[in-house]
């Protein structure tokens, strides 16, 4: 081979290696981006970058009840006599709006916040930015209310001339749907993400025994609802776990079913009694007091299939879900888990009554008067 040929070949080989190196670099960058933005694999590193060198001291809040606080957009939101408030991780008050609330319940979905008074008549829909969308006083006492990711609201109240009334409002406060129950009491409701499906728990009788029934409505239709027996148990809560799958939490079992009344699964733990639960996006967490002592936590998917199970010697006080994380507050400790119940962090319970996990695996820990951010290592 001549010297001239060698000179022509060497640059081509060099350019080829540069091309392969560029492809490798782009691949690595895409992988890092995916792990950073789309999974929780690098959350430990993200927490180190975000919180390293900063102090997060306890700050004052007013939380009369654990049901009056939620995490929305990773902010701690509370409802109390001071109105609806939102706080940053450092305790900075982001907004405070609305009239005082007594016996408040606070719900969140997407960038919407719903606050109402249990057993009273006041209800307000807000954005997580603090913008008030609408407020109303219902004709009867509120039994239950929910907000969907689209901003629609369903509210279940006592009726006048009937047992109960369930209504749906748009995010502008326009009435979209009404059902009056003439013969059965209603005690829990759930609204699908796009508000085209509604589930309501009805109390009645089958033959001579007490029974609960799920009434399943298509909100754009005047057809009679589909019905599904939920057995002889009180239903504590209902929520959509997917576009058309629903979980009903009862005193003896958790039942998962479709919006057309098909039962998917029924879950019960024969060795313990339900003590706490939380229904999230495609995930349900349930805690049980074991008859043999200690407690168990189980995670179920949108159709009720068991994903993970864990036992401890502590009594569970509070369960929270957010993103890929589950927090379990017991009388002794706060533990943060991933969706497979692998432990991500734990700390001693310092007198907290509730702990609300956030999307990055940190948790806002609350007493009735203060809150503090817990950051796993």
Long-range contacts (C-beta under 8 A, 24 or more apart in sequence): 39-324, 40-323, 40-324, 40-325, 40-338, 40-361, 43-324, 43-344, 43-360, 43-361, 44-344, 44-361, 44-376, 44-377, 46-360, 47-360, 47-361, 47-362, 47-375, 47-376, 50-360, 51-362, 51-375, 54-90, 56-89, 56-90, 56-91, 56-372, 56-373, 56-375, 57-91, 57-372, 58-91, 58-370, 58-371, 58-372, 59-87, 59-90, 59-91, 59-370, 59-371, 59-372, 60-91, 60-369, 60-370, 61-85, 61-87, 61-366, 61-369, 61-370, 61-371, 62-368, 62-369, 63-354, 63-366, 63-367, 63-368, 63-369, 63-371, 64-104, 64-368, 65-103, 65-104, 66-318, 66-353, 66-354, 66-366, 67-104, 67-105, 67-106, 68-101, 68-104, 68-105, 68-106, 69-106, 69-354, 69-356, 69-366, 70-106, 70-107, 70-108, 70-113, 70-356, 71-108, 71-320, 71-322, 71-356, 71-357, 71-358, 71-364, 72-108, 72-111, 72-113, 72-128, 73-111, 73-128, 74-358, 74-359, 74-360, 75-128, 76-356, 76-364, 76-366, 76-371, 77-106, 77-108, 77-113, 77-128, 78-106, 79-104, 79-105, 79-106, 79-115, 80-104, 84-113, 84-115, 84-124, 84-126, 86-128, 86-130, 87-371, 89-358, 89-362, 89-364, 89-373, 90-373, 91-371, 94-130, 95-129, 95-130, 97-126, 97-130, 97-132, 98-124, 98-126, 98-132, 98-135, 99-124, 105-145, 107-145, 107-146, 107-147, 108-147, 109-146, 109-147, 109-148, 109-149, 109-193, 110-148, 110-149, 110-150, 110-151, 112-147, 112-148, 112-149, 112-151, 112-171, 113-147, 114-145, 114-146, 114-147, 114-153, 116-142, 116-145, 116-155, 117-142, 118-142, 118-143, 119-143, 121-157, 123-153, 123-155, 125-151, 125-153, 125-169, 125-171, 125-173, 133-171, 133-172, 133-173, 134-169, 134-171, 134-172, 134-173, 135-173, 136-169, 136-173, 139-165, 140-165, 143-186, 143-187, 143-188, 144-187, 144-188, 144-189, 145-189, 146-189, 146-190, 146-191, 146-239, 147-191, 148-191, 148-192, 148-193, 148-194, 148-195, 149-193, 149-194, 150-193, 150-194, 150-195, 152-176, 152-191, 152-195, 153-191, 154-189, 154-190, 154-191, 154-195, 154-198, 155-189, 156-186, 156-187, 156-188, 156-189, 156-200, 166-198, 166-200, 168-195, 168-198, 168-219, 176-219, 177-217, 177-219, 179-217, 179-225, 184-213, 186-215, 187-234, 187-235, 188-235, 188-236, 188-237, 188-238, 188-248, 189-238, 190-238, 190-239, 190-240, 190-246, 191-240, 192-240, 192-243, 192-244, 192-259, 193-240, 193-243, 194-243, 195-219, 196-220, 197-240, 197-244, 197-259, 199-238, 199-240, 199-246, 199-248, 199-259, 200-225, 200-238, 201-230, 201-235, 201-238, 201-248, 203-234, 206-232, 212-248, 212-250, 214-238, 214-246, 214-248, 214-257, 214-261, 216-246, 216-259, 216-260, 216-261, 218-259, 226-259, 226-260, 226-261, 227-261, 228-257, 228-261, 228-262, 228-263, 230-255, 231-255, 236-277, 237-277, 237-279, 239-279, 241-279, 241-281, 241-282, 241-283, 241-284, 241-301, 241-302, 241-303, 242-282, 242-302, 245-302, 245-303, 247-279, 247-284, 247-300, 247-304, 249-274, 249-277, 249-279, 249-284, 249-286, 254-284, 254-286, 254-300, 254-304, 255-304, 256-300, 256-302, 256-303, 256-304, 264-303, 264-304, 265-303, 265-304, 265-305, 266-304, 267-298, 267-300, 267-304, 267-306, 269-296, 269-298, 271-296, 272-296, 275-315, 275-316, 276-316, 276-317, 276-318, 276-319, 277-319, 278-319, 278-320, 278-321, 279-321, 280-321, 280-322, 283-307, 283-321, 283-326, 283-339, 285-319, 285-321, 285-326, 285-328, 286-319, 287-316, 287-319, 287-328, 289-315, 289-316, 295-330, 297-326, 297-328, 297-341, 299-326, 299-339, 299-341, 307-339, 307-340, 308-339, 308-340, 308-341, 309-341, 310-337, 310-341, 317-349, 317-353, 317-354, 318-353, 318-354, 318-355, 320-354, 320-355, 320-356, 320-357, 320-363, 321-357, 322-356, 322-357, 322-358, 322-359, 323-358, 323-359, 323-360, 324-359, 324-361, 325-357, 325-358, 325-359, 325-361, 326-357, 327-355, 327-356, 327-357, 327-363, 329-354, 329-355, 329-365, 334-363, 334-365, 334-374, 336-361, 336-363, 336-374, 336-376, 344-376, 345-374, 345-375, 345-376, 345-377, 346-376, 347-374
